[in-house]
Structures are given as structure tokens and as C-alpha cells.
């Protein structure tokens, strides 16, 4: 099986879906780069080179380098989707959502509901998220909990290259607006990725490790960090079930609750801020529906309620780490069984 | 250094990079002969016993139980009686110093290829020398050529061995025609004619067994012998729950329960094995192909094919291997197989060629 980077996997999904369905178009700032100028054409391929080569391959009618105004091109994508195209629009950094949020949550997310189920909005918004890139507080946020909050949007968080291709393929084929979150720190990570097209269904969690002691639910890049923590803990005799929900909307509550009922302990790892996060959401879900199975308090490992620092040392300390996850798991284990407490 | 030989981590299948030593059946000082089961190794696919590749006295056990080591790593050293322990120490030190673990991307041995034959796109893995009676391995429903990972290299020691993906499966084209045994066998025939493989020994597992019989019936010049491993088509019933669950379960935790029906010991089903099936099913066209093949060959708990009459009409020798604990296709189906030489492996399940590879390989060659 060929090894491909997260970047290559996303590029391949775009190519294969554009070849399969001519209604698929791409829009975004500098997704090709140099368009309209006298210099190099396809000079950039997006800020991290993900869409490189697509404009020469598919032409200017299907790969549109847009002006620097998210409010209009994200709005245009919503309109294009409502009228029959399948746009994949790139927002660069999710941090820029503030200038086009009305187009997403008041327009794209609402069309299906406001037009009696007769309209669909098959658009994908690709966005970079996450800290670790030394890009400071305006280019490092997670923000997926905000999109997850809004009915009508689907939210995908691929944790590796295999997941990225399959989830993006599904996102493009989906008839609802999909917010697609690409973690900047993953673009050069490689995994086995089939050459053939494939789609990973939304709302079906991936259980990356099976264990007896603690369920660790983690999102996006944190799935890999949680996996490292689980491997380290396994050597110390503590085994974890690691759940990657893949999509926060729809959310595979069944797998989360089922695994917590088996292990009796829950640690949630979320790179977003702690308040109104996926971490607090999963904790609430389990507290409400599987309280009787819990042997210990739920533990959350998140970033602090503070902007991402610019100082590299502080940024590293800000992000949930293997060590912090191990500590949380050991803490959950330390409370022992309910039987022992009685 | 004469008389000192290494026993190293075997490579079972294309994807295997490392294995875990789960138990030694021999101790230092024991005399072993080539082919004797000496240890158990667990890979990401399945656990299996490992037979000593050499004869001699186990002078030193290097790999301890529970240790995970790359393919080719030193497991033990066999030496003639009276070998100086300093010589063994030097041999081990020299081996470890020069050992290079395989790279995930590395070019290490034969690789599967996808080729065009008239009417079909077929992924295949060919191994072994250019001469000798060729063996063609045909997998079962939902599987692919990697299901022969524990068999192919052994069988290929003295003859060419081709493992292919049937239409709809693995890396082959996803068009299965009407999904029938006849449609699938047409792909095998096209492949064998294209590759120039006359008088081959066909080895088919489960539905692949039925396909092998169909090839032998329709194109007798292509087939000199048949080995049928838990074949479909020789009894009225099949575990419909397996077929339905294999198709419908898209979550690993649910699919695992279905795949456990394949083996007598559920512990043999690994997370990677489940993940591999899920990844195959997500490929465009794969699920539709599986549904078409299932609909053409099975209906609930019943099999649509009855090949018993075909078998008695064949002139080629037929061997049959079945696991006594097969929960997908009952070993009792072997009762009606007139003229076949039947080997029943006690305690094994449906994927007996993976569960008990060494014994199945001996049956195929025997």
C-alpha cells in the first residue's frame, strides 16, 4: 500500500472527485496562485501547497483563485451549491471564519430547513486549524466546537492521511455543508492510503486502540497524541480504548457510550478551549447517559481558556501533550473502583 | 563460523514489518529438525506457529517472549554440538551489528502488481522459480490475495505460485458481472491463459474453492490438480449471518464479531485484520461487488451452487482440507465429496489455511 502524506491525500481526493463529477469546483484565495499576474502561474497551490497542480489540470473554470474577501466567495460557494454545483471552498485558516460566518451559519446551514427540505447545499469548507505552527493567536485556533453547535452543518476532523482522503471524499459527495478541518501539523505526516477512491461514512467513530481500563475520546490531531499516551500506558499495565469520532457532527454517541460502559472511565482530549468544547460536550453526554457505568470522575485534557501564545515555549505548554494525557488517565485510575470505595 | 545458523523473524505477507514472539515451544539445548514447530509469532494480521527453517541444536534463544521485532531480526541461533560459546557470542554480535530492519517503503521482495488481462483488471502476486508445476491460489468471499500470506512463500520454494484477487475483491477491478462462480472463474481462466499457466494446481478457499472446481470443469487443460480448502458448493447450507454481517457491518467493533466466525479461537482476529476488511469495503464499488457476489451464490443460510456432480466428473486429483470447527461452511460437507482425499484438521475454523498454515501447506504439496 502506498504511503502518502496528509497533504497528498487531500490533493488526491480533490483530483479524484473532480474527475468523477464535473460539478465539483474549487474556490479560494491563492489556491492556485499567480492567477492574473504576469509571473508564475499555479505559483502557490494554497498556503501549504495542498491544491498545487489542480488549476493546470482542471482549468480556470473549475479552480477559481478568488479575491481577498471571504464574505463574498464563501457566500458565492453557498449559492453555487444551492444551484447545482458542488463547491469546495478553502478558507485558509479557520480563524478567518469571523468575516464569513453569516454565509455559513445563517445561509448554507439553513437552506435545507428553510426551503422545506427541497434545497440541498453540497458545499465543503476546507480550513486549517490548530496550534504548534508558531503562527500565534489569530492563525492557530480550533473553533470546531462553534460549527458543531449549529444544526445543518457537518464537521469532519481527519486524524491522519487515510482518514483525510476518505472523509474529504465523503464530504464532497455529501449533500449538506461540511466544515472540513485540516490540522497544520499533520500535512507532512504519512500513512497508507489506497490509490482508489474511497469514502469513510460520517458519524462512525474509529476505535484505534482497544483496552480495558479507560476510554480516551480524542479529536483530530489529538487522536495521534492520545494513541502515543495509550501505548506508553500499556507498558505500565494500563490499557486504553482510544476513540476517534471522526466527525463531531454527526457524532457517534453509540460507540462512545458503549466503550465507556466497558471501561468505566473517561478521559476526553480536545485541543480547543475548555468551555463549550467537544471535551465538555462528551463529558456531558457520558454523565447524562452512562453515569452508572462510571467508576471515577471524568477527566478533560484541553488547551487553557486563553489565546494561543506566540512564545514557542508557551505554545508547546499550551497544547495537550502525551504527558498530560497520561497524567489524566492515571488520575482516573487512581480513583479506583466504586466497589473499593464502598 | 561453520555450523552456526540463524533463525530469524519470518515475513508472512506483504504488509508484515514486525512480529511479536508470543511463546517458545523449545528451550536452549533442545534438538530441533527443520519443519518442527518451535514458537508462536503474532503479526498484525493473525497469530501463527513458526516452524524451524533449519535442523540442529538450539544453542541460544535471543528473542524473549513478548518481544516485538522487525522481520529478519535474530530470534535464536542453532549450532552443531560442541560449538564454542564464544563463537556463538561473536556470531550474534556480528549479526546484530549488521542487521538492518526493513523500511516500510523499502523494496523487500516480490510485490503485488495490477495487470490487464483480456476482459479483466487483476491484482496478483507471483513468487517462486520459473519452473515446476505452477500453483494458483484463489481466495474466498470478501478476502484477497493477502489471505495466503502464510502459505505462498512456503509453497513457492520450488515452483511458481500465483495468488490473485478475484473480480470485486482486493485490488482487482470491481466489475463482477453477475457475480456467479462462472463469472468469477472466467477471470481466473483469462489470467491463467494470459500468464501461460497450463496444467496448474489450483488451490481455492471457500468460494474460491467453488471457482477452482468451475475452472477445472470448464477448462480441464489448465488444471492438473485441485486443493479445495473449506470449499463452497458442496453442501446445502452456509452461515448467512457471516455473509450478511460481513457486508452490512461498517463499525470495527461490530465487524469483529462477524470475522470471529472465521476462526476457532477469536483471539486470532486482530484489530488490523478488521481494519483491513473495513478499508476494502470503503473502496468505490467494493460493497456493490460483494452484494452481487453474495446474491448470486448464497440466499440466507442456503448455498445456490451444488458442485458435487461436477467433482465426480473431474479427472484431476482432488484434495480437500477442512477445519473441524468451521462455523461458516460445515466440515460435514466433505462427506459427500466422492473420490477426494480429505484432510480434517481438528480444532481449526474456516480460515484453516491461516490458522494452521504449515499443515495446510503440507497437504497442498503432499
Interface residues (C-beta under 8 A of the other chain):
Chain A: X1 X3 X162 X166 X194 X196 X197 X198 X199 X200 X201 X204 X205 X206 X207 X209 X210 X255 X258
Chain B: X15 X104 X105 X171 X250 X251 X252 X253 X271 X279 X282 X283 X284
